[in-house]
């Protein structure tokens, strides 16, 4: 038996090494023109087959022309990364923010991955802002806090502003709005740089602080060593250690348990040492409540909202500020539940979702990027999943619609629903689920919106579930939503986000002075009324 497991382990390692080597050779070699043309055709075929709103913002004739022109522009063999740089700007013309293309990345063997886990890349500790045509350091989670507020002039001798403008051609918002571009490229600059350049061990970054220029080399460094174990301490040091009493041990245990519960409730983000959800009262009394939601993706949201709105109800709060800035979205179930606290009327959260297949969940699972083990499990469950999908899907006016019973039915508001004055802070990174929630609040004139137009569309977005398809030759992956998710309310013209009642655009002076311009305006407006 031991020999069997040893042989199996060795075969797994060998297969891992060979598959990584084969993949890396495939993405770095030059692909023929015919192979790349085939990849373009495959990508467009996948979009036409699975995307229910492919021609919502760009006509079929124009999109056909863009993909044909892409093929015409490929006249010589190129590798996968060069192909990504050509195909990504074309996919942007779909103008659907949930359709994205990722460059083919290097694979690592199990041994290499183990070594990489022991290191961290200092460059990834930088947070960015793109303001006034320049890239700035918004925050740095490393040791050198003096980098914050400096302009990034270049990265490995390439102008930073040029890199940003290039990356903006490879991403899309929903429809015609452009507020997402500067915001998303700031938030995800490291990701876009990785897609562009691939794996690197170091980067030379040039900074500008006032009138002086300086450079810093960012490297992959060893993570902090664990503290020395007690076993390594001397006997004398052990004696000096304070022994905890039973009461202290019990208190520590209870504190640890509470911290664990809070992490689930608020949605703890370990890498940034912050919570997804935050709630507090502003000022000396409880007249102004403030809720910051960074996403709708993790944690036990029901406990958080129940506790927060119970506090608001008990305090008889007069003003409520909901901060959805830089909230890229997440679970429909969470925003549906949250909205039940923000309305005092019966409501339907979303309509039936347009799809292109009677079995959308199976289309998602059976993608060519799905692990074979999951495909086998899905095959075993096929009768159940297929029956479920067929019962939920129906044809109307020549189109297929999938019904989420939980979210499409009319529901009453939560008994703790908030009825007083409300403000919503939004910006270009308010996307997907946060835009859907904002649509309800805007349509029902429930709140005063402050900030800039959302990156997500008022009239819905194609998301829900996704298919990730890998192109056969270049190994580039394209992600596409499979369901049109939208609120019952609509606006005209189509293709724009939720627009603020009070527009406040980001400016460099306030940002670098740590002044929250939008929040300050709201607080002043509240105090003016009181």
PAPA-320498 format. One line per 4 residues: for each residue x, y, z of C-alpha. Coordinates in pm, 1 decimal. Layout:
BEGIN
X:Y:Z  ...
***
This chain:
BEGIN
0.0:0.0:0.0  283.9:239.9:85.2  446.9:166.7:-250.3  116.7:241.0:-424.2
77.0:581.8:-258.4  443.0:666.0:-320.8  405.6:574.1:-689.0  84.1:777.2:-713.4
254.0:1077.9:-552.9  552.2:1057.3:-788.0  323.5:1027.0:-1091.1  121.9:1331.1:-974.1
438.5:1540.4:-932.9  571.6:1423.4:-1268.6  240.3:1501.7:-1441.4  231.8:1844.0:-1273.7
582.3:1924.4:-1397.2  508.8:1801.0:-1750.2  172.6:1980.0:-1777.1  324.5:2308.2:-1652.0
611.9:2274.4:-1896.7  377.0:2193.5:-2185.0  147.1:2487.0:-2102.2  435.2:2733.9:-2070.3
582.5:2622.1:-2401.1  241.7:2660.0:-2565.2  180.2:3018.7:-2452.6  533.2:3141.3:-2530.7
574.6:2990.8:-2875.9  463.6:3173.4:-3190.5  117.4:3068.0:-3307.4  35.5:3052.5:-3676.4
-197.2:3307.0:-3832.6  -453.5:3034.6:-3910.2  -452.8:2913.6:-3546.6  -505.4:3264.6:-3412.1
-785.2:3331.8:-3661.2  -948.7:3013.7:-3532.0  -918.4:3142.6:-3173.5  -1089.7:3468.2:-3274.3
-1372.8:3272.1:-3435.7  -1408.7:3045.3:-3132.1  -1431.6:3341.3:-2894.6  -1695.5:3518.7:-3101.4
-1893.1:3194.1:-3140.9  -1896.0:3148.6:-2762.0  -2024.4:3500.9:-2709.5  -2297.6:3457.6:-2972.1
-2401.7:3123.8:-2825.3  -2410.3:3217.0:-2456.1  -2441.9:3594.4:-2407.9  -2811.2:3697.4:-2396.2
-2748.4:4068.6:-2462.2  -2450.8:4062.4:-2696.9  -2580.9:4338.3:-2925.7  -2743.8:4556.1:-2658.1
-2493.8:4839.8:-2691.3  -2306.5:4757.5:-3012.6  -2487.6:4647.3:-3328.4  -2422.6:4307.8:-3482.6
-2286.6:4471.7:-3797.8  -2033.9:4675.9:-3600.9  -1928.8:4385.3:-3379.8  -1890.0:4158.6:-3684.7
-1669.9:4425.0:-3840.6  -1452.8:4452.5:-3526.8  -1385.5:4078.9:-3508.9  -1321.9:4057.5:-3885.0
-1082.2:4353.2:-3861.1  -900.3:4180.3:-3574.8  -841.3:3875.3:-3793.7  -724.1:4095.7:-4079.1
-472.2:4267.9:-3849.4  -306.4:3935.7:-3758.6  -70.5:3874.0:-4049.0  231.0:3719.9:-3876.5
276.2:3456.7:-3602.6  268.0:3595.7:-3245.4  268.2:3448.2:-2895.4  -26.5:3435.9:-2653.1
55.6:3756.2:-2464.9  83.4:3959.6:-2786.7  -246.3:3806.4:-2899.4  -411.3:3907.8:-2569.7
-309.6:4268.9:-2632.1  -488.4:4254.8:-2966.9  -803.1:4070.6:-2866.4  -883.8:4241.3:-2532.4
-961.6:4586.8:-2684.6  -1195.5:4420.8:-2937.0  -1394.9:4235.9:-2669.8  -1440.4:4574.6:-2496.0
-1675.3:4672.8:-2781.8  -1936.0:4435.3:-2636.6  -1964.6:4705.7:-2366.6  -2062.0:4460.1:-2094.5
-1852.1:4496.1:-1779.9  -1878.5:4130.0:-1683.1  -1720.6:4014.4:-2010.0  -1346.5:4006.8:-1958.3
-1036.2:3855.8:-2113.7  -734.8:3733.8:-1916.6  -390.8:3687.5:-2064.6  -240.2:3338.8:-2067.4
-24.8:3318.3:-1754.5  270.4:3102.1:-1666.9  195.9:2782.0:-1476.9  412.4:2674.5:-1184.7
495.7:2326.0:-1064.0  391.5:2218.2:-715.3  747.3:2275.4:-591.5  757.8:2625.7:-742.9
419.5:2715.1:-592.9  541.3:2604.0:-252.5  842.5:2835.0:-281.3  629.7:3125.6:-404.1
404.9:3098.3:-97.6  707.6:3174.3:117.5  756.8:3508.6:-54.8  556.8:3822.1:-121.7
595.0:4084.7:-393.7  638.8:4430.3:-241.2  478.4:4594.6:-545.8  145.3:4430.1:-461.2
135.3:4624.5:-133.0  77.0:4946.7:-328.6  -271.2:5094.5:-376.8  -319.2:5342.5:-659.1
-523.7:5644.0:-766.8  -540.0:5775.8:-1121.7  -620.2:6146.8:-1100.7  -553.4:6439.1:-1332.3
-384.3:6211.9:-1585.4  -125.8:6081.3:-1337.2  -82.5:5766.4:-1128.6  -46.6:5823.8:-753.4
26.7:5607.5:-450.9  -293.8:5599.2:-249.1  -166.6:5363.1:20.5  125.5:5132.8:91.3
95.7:4832.7:320.0  472.6:4798.8:338.9  711.2:4970.8:578.5  783.6:5290.2:381.9
478.8:5510.9:444.7  656.4:5808.3:282.7  560.7:5665.9:-57.4  195.0:5759.3:0.8
92.0:6066.7:-197.0  381.8:6044.5:-444.2  335.7:6033.7:-818.7  450.7:5719.7:-1000.6
640.2:5846.7:-1303.1  749.0:5519.5:-1459.4  770.0:5144.9:-1405.6  1072.2:4973.1:-1556.6
1132.6:5286.5:-1764.0  778.7:5289.5:-1911.8  568.7:5601.2:-1838.2  299.6:5512.4:-1584.8
36.2:5734.7:-1747.8  91.5:5556.5:-2080.9  44.4:5218.8:-1913.0  -281.1:5335.8:-1752.9
-424.3:5469.8:-2078.0  -335.5:5140.1:-2248.3  -504.6:4933.3:-1978.1  -818.4:5145.1:-2003.2
-863.6:5016.5:-2360.6  -879.6:4660.7:-2222.3  -1170.9:4703.5:-1979.7  -1534.6:4796.4:-2014.6
-1815.3:4934.7:-1804.5  -2180.5:4851.6:-1872.0  -2291.6:5051.8:-2173.8  -2155.8:5392.5:-2266.9
-2049.8:5538.1:-1935.6  -1679.5:5593.9:-1867.7  -1659.7:5658.7:-1492.5  -1556.6:5297.8:-1428.2
-1238.4:5327.3:-1635.0  -1024.8:5552.8:-1415.1  -1160.8:5393.4:-1098.5  -1111.9:5029.9:-1198.6
-767.9:5081.6:-1348.7  -666.5:5246.3:-1018.5  -808.6:4968.2:-804.5  -675.4:4687.5:-1022.8
-355.7:4837.1:-1163.5  -138.6:4550.5:-1033.6  -367.8:4296.9:-1201.0  -360.5:4478.8:-1533.9
17.5:4510.6:-1512.7  49.8:4136.3:-1448.9  -172.3:4057.3:-1747.6  41.7:4286.5:-1958.3
390.6:4180.0:-1846.9  347.6:3842.6:-1680.3  547.0:3713.5:-1384.8  838.9:3932.2:-1275.3
1078.5:3908.0:-979.6  1143.4:4279.8:-946.8  1028.7:4620.1:-1070.0  1210.9:4950.2:-1082.4
963.0:5228.0:-1002.9  1038.7:5598.4:-1041.9  855.0:5835.5:-807.5  810.6:6209.8:-797.0
773.2:6391.3:-466.3  710.3:6760.1:-525.4  1007.3:6855.3:-745.3  1238.8:6565.3:-660.6
1267.8:6232.1:-841.8  1375.2:5903.9:-682.1  1355.2:5534.6:-762.7  1279.5:5226.5:-559.1
1328.9:4860.9:-646.2  1036.7:4636.5:-550.8  1132.3:4270.4:-507.1  991.1:3938.3:-398.9
1098.4:3906.4:-37.5  1067.3:3636.5:226.3  761.0:3663.2:445.1  815.0:3738.2:812.9
955.4:3450.4:1006.9  738.4:3301.0:1277.3  817.1:3393.4:1629.3  1057.4:3165.2:1806.9
890.9:2870.3:1970.7  885.3:2840.5:2345.2  1091.2:2524.3:2308.8  1384.7:2735.4:2195.2
1377.5:2956.2:2500.2  1596.1:2888.0:2798.7  1460.5:2746.8:3122.3  1513.9:3082.1:3293.1
1306.7:3258.2:3027.5  1031.2:3000.0:3069.9  1018.1:3070.0:3440.4  980.4:3442.0:3372.6
676.5:3384.6:3150.0  360.1:3479.6:3328.3  116.4:3196.6:3384.0  -241.5:3281.6:3306.4
-510.7:3220.1:3562.7  -821.8:3017.5:3478.7  -1023.0:3338.2:3451.3  -768.5:3493.8:3211.1
-761.7:3179.8:2997.4  -1139.4:3178.2:2984.5  -1147.4:3549.5:2891.6  -891.8:3492.2:2612.9
-1094.1:3200.7:2481.7  -1414.7:3405.8:2479.5  -1238.1:3697.9:2309.1  -1101.2:3464.6:2041.7
-1447.4:3317.4:1984.8  -1602.2:3665.1:1958.2  -1331.1:3775.0:1713.0  -1405.0:3471.4:1498.4
-1778.2:3549.3:1498.6  -1712.3:3916.4:1416.9  -1488.8:3815.2:1125.9  -1777.2:3617.2:977.6
-2035.8:3882.1:1055.0  -1843.0:4179.0:914.5  -1658.5:3985.6:643.0  -1291.3:4003.5:739.3
-1037.1:4077.9:463.7  -710.2:3933.1:592.3  -475.5:4083.6:334.0  -595.6:4434.3:412.4
-679.6:4381.7:777.8  -1021.4:4539.5:737.9  -1386.8:4441.6:721.6  -1614.1:4425.1:419.3
-1897.8:4574.5:624.4  -1869.4:4856.3:876.5  -2134.2:5036.5:1076.5  -2107.4:5334.8:1310.5
-2283.1:5649.0:1429.1  -2139.3:5985.0:1330.6  -2113.2:6263.8:1583.5  -2187.1:6271.1:1955.2
-2542.2:6136.3:1940.2  -2698.5:5864.5:1721.4  -2877.9:6097.3:1480.5  -2652.3:6003.4:1186.5
-2578.8:5639.1:1099.5  -2303.4:5545.6:853.8  -2269.6:5209.0:678.1  -1969.1:5133.3:457.1
-2005.4:4828.1:230.7  -1693.9:4735.4:30.5  -1864.2:4444.4:-148.0  -2143.4:4190.4:-117.4
-1923.7:3883.6:-138.6  -1830.8:3739.1:200.9  -1942.2:3692.1:558.1  -2271.9:3637.2:738.0
-2455.8:3942.7:608.0  -2793.2:3869.8:771.4  -2653.7:3899.7:1123.8  -2476.9:4223.3:1032.7
-2782.9:4396.7:883.2  -3016.6:4276.0:1155.8  -2784.8:4407.2:1428.4  -2720.1:4738.3:1246.1
-3082.7:4822.7:1173.4  -3184.0:4718.8:1524.8  -2942.8:4982.8:1654.2  -3080.3:5239.1:1408.1
-3436.6:5159.4:1514.5  -3355.7:5178.6:1886.3  -3168.7:5507.6:1843.6  -3447.3:5655.4:1627.3
-3181.9:5769.9:1382.6  -3286.9:6061.2:1160.2  -3022.2:6031.2:887.2  -2867.0:5723.4:726.2
-2561.1:5727.7:495.9  -2501.1:5420.3:277.5  -2151.4:5419.8:126.1  -2131.2:5208.4:-191.8
-1816.2:5367.8:-332.9  -1568.6:5114.2:-472.8  -1822.3:4836.9:-416.7  -1780.9:4604.2:-714.7
-2086.1:4392.6:-634.1  -2148.5:4034.7:-520.7  -2447.7:3828.5:-410.7  -2802.6:3909.2:-524.8
-2930.5:3747.1:-206.0  -2744.6:4002.9:4.9  -2863.1:4316.6:-174.4  -3218.3:4181.1:-184.4
-3204.0:4129.1:192.0  -3049.3:4473.3:249.4  -3314.7:4644.1:38.5  -3587.5:4496.0:260.5
-3453.6:4728.0:535.6  -3456.6:5033.7:307.6  -3814.6:5028.0:179.5  -4151.1:5039.4:351.8
-4342.5:4895.3:53.8  -4386.3:4548.2:-95.8  -4133.6:4496.4:-374.2  -4005.7:4267.6:-649.3
-3627.7:4279.4:-654.1  -3546.3:4143.3:-1002.1  -3743.8:4029.9:-1304.7  -3701.4:3693.3:-1476.8
-3352.8:3667.7:-1627.8  -3305.4:3636.3:-2002.7  -3079.6:3339.9:-2093.7  -2979.1:3159.5:-2413.8
-3021.9:2801.1:-2287.1  -3280.9:2603.8:-2091.6  -2996.4:2466.0:-1878.8  -2777.3:2770.4:-1796.1
-2620.3:2617.6:-1484.7  -2502.1:2314.6:-1681.0  -2353.9:2544.0:-1947.1  -2159.5:2717.5:-1672.1
-2032.7:2396.6:-1511.5  -1943.2:2212.6:-1833.5  -1701.4:2479.3:-1961.4  -1363.8:2359.0:-2089.0
-1193.7:2523.5:-1788.0  -1393.9:2321.6:-1533.3  -1185.0:2050.5:-1359.7  -1267.2:1699.4:-1480.1
-1350.8:1589.9:-1125.1  -1626.7:1852.7:-1109.5  -1752.3:1752.1:-1453.5  -1781.6:1389.2:-1337.3
-1974.4:1500.3:-1028.4  -2196.1:1719.2:-1247.9  -2262.5:1426.2:-1481.9  -2385.2:1221.4:-1185.5
-2613.6:1505.8:-1079.8  -2717.8:1584.7:-1436.2  -3080.3:1456.0:-1406.9  -3140.3:1670.7:-1095.9
-2973.8:1988.4:-1226.0  -3127.0:1954.8:-1572.6  -3477.3:1900.4:-1431.0  -3434.6:2198.4:-1197.2
-3318.9:2424.0:-1484.3  -3597.4:2309.9:-1716.3  -3863.4:2379.3:-1454.0  -3722.3:2726.2:-1389.9
-3690.1:2825.1:-1756.8  -3966.5:2923.8:-1991.7  -4002.4:3076.1:-2337.2  -4177.7:3407.9:-2391.3
-4188.4:3618.9:-2709.4  -3922.4:3400.1:-2868.5  -3676.8:3440.9:-2577.2  -3582.6:3217.7:-2284.9
-3616.4:3339.2:-1925.4  -3491.5:3187.1:-1601.0  -3687.4:3252.8:-1282.2  -3517.6:3302.9:-944.3
-3820.7:3236.6:-722.6  -3660.3:3393.1:-416.7  -3580.6:3724.1:-588.4  -3858.0:3755.5:-849.4
-4152.4:3711.9:-613.4  -4313.9:4012.4:-443.0  -4203.5:4041.9:-81.2  -4293.2:4263.4:214.9
-4032.5:4497.9:370.5  -3847.2:4399.7:685.1  -4027.5:4501.6:1003.7  -3716.3:4703.8:1102.2
-3718.5:4900.3:775.3  -3564.9:5246.6:794.5  -3805.9:5529.3:701.8  -3614.1:5853.5:757.5
-3379.3:6056.0:537.4  -3113.1:5865.7:345.8  -2800.3:5941.4:140.4  -2610.0:5705.8:-92.4
-2244.2:5764.2:-185.1  -2149.5:5626.1:-528.5  -1860.9:5638.6:-775.6  -1739.6:5471.3:-1094.3
-1642.8:5155.9:-905.6  -2000.2:5113.1:-780.2  -2072.7:4822.7:-1008.5  -2290.8:4515.9:-1062.3
-2488.8:4435.6:-743.7  -2427.4:4780.4:-591.6  -2570.1:4939.4:-908.2  -2871.3:4708.1:-897.3
-2941.2:4812.1:-538.6  -2893.7:5178.1:-636.7  -3143.4:5139.8:-921.3  -3417.4:5050.7:-671.1
-3329.5:5337.9:-438.1  -3305.5:5588.4:-723.3  -3623.8:5477.4:-900.5  -3826.9:5500.0:-581.1
-3671.7:5836.8:-487.9  -3566.2:5680.6:-162.4  -3231.4:5859.6:-124.2  -3015.0:6152.9:-226.0
-2724.9:6023.4:-434.7  -2387.5:6194.9:-396.4  -2066.5:6136.7:-595.8  -2028.6:6031.4:-958.0
-2221.5:5809.1:-1200.6  -2196.4:5436.8:-1124.3  -1993.9:5211.6:-1353.7  -2277.3:4958.3:-1352.6
-2585.9:5024.3:-1565.0  -2922.6:5139.2:-1431.9  -3104.2:4893.6:-1662.3  -2922.9:4582.3:-1541.6
-2624.6:4371.4:-1637.5  -2541.0:4026.1:-1774.4  -2402.6:3833.4:-1478.7  -2566.7:3585.9:-1235.1
-2361.2:3282.8:-1331.2  -2056.8:3268.9:-1558.6  -1885.8:3058.6:-1817.8  -1507.9:3073.5:-1847.4
-1388.6:2949.4:-2185.2  -1025.2:2882.6:-2278.5  -924.4:2946.2:-2638.8  -768.6:2631.0:-2789.9
-437.6:2766.7:-2918.2  -349.2:3081.3:-2721.5  -494.6:2943.2:-2393.4  -640.8:3288.7:-2324.4
-953.6:3276.3:-2106.0  -1269.7:3475.9:-2161.1  -1533.4:3514.1:-1889.8  -1892.9:3592.8:-1976.4
-2214.2:3628.1:-1777.2  -2501.8:3401.1:-1877.4  -2803.9:3584.2:-1731.5  -2949.0:3932.1:-1772.3
-3003.5:4053.2:-1414.5  -3223.2:4362.5:-1388.9  -3464.4:4546.8:-1163.6  -3825.3:4604.6:-1276.3
-3753.9:4978.5:-1319.8  -3597.1:5116.5:-1638.8  -3456.9:5448.7:-1758.9  -3406.8:5599.3:-2101.7
-3168.7:5629.7:-2275.5  -3023.9:5286.4:-2207.5  -2654.1:5229.3:-2137.0  -2585.2:5463.7:-1847.3
-2539.3:5421.7:-1474.7  -2718.6:5567.7:-1175.3  -2642.8:5938.8:-1183.4  -2592.6:6141.7:-865.6
-2828.3:6415.0:-750.8  -2518.4:6600.1:-629.1  -2215.5:6539.7:-849.0  -1881.6:6551.7:-667.8
-1582.7:6435.6:-869.8  -1255.3:6322.7:-712.6  -980.9:6582.6:-693.2  -614.8:6547.5:-609.1
-597.6:6810.9:-335.7  -870.2:6657.5:-117.6  -755.8:6301.5:-182.5  -398.8:6372.6:-73.2
-523.4:6565.6:229.1  -734.6:6264.6:333.2  -1051.0:6469.7:299.5  -1356.8:6263.3:216.3
-1525.9:6526.2:-0.7  -1850.4:6338.4:-60.8  -1901.1:6240.3:304.1  -1813.1:6592.5:421.1
-2077.5:6738.2:188.2  -2342.3:6499.8:325.4  -2260.1:6579.9:688.2  -2273.6:6952.9:618.8
-2609.2:6909.1:445.2  -2743.3:6716.9:745.7  -2623.5:6974.2:999.2  -2768.5:7249.9:782.6
-3112.2:7087.9:805.7  -3087.3:7030.7:1179.1
***
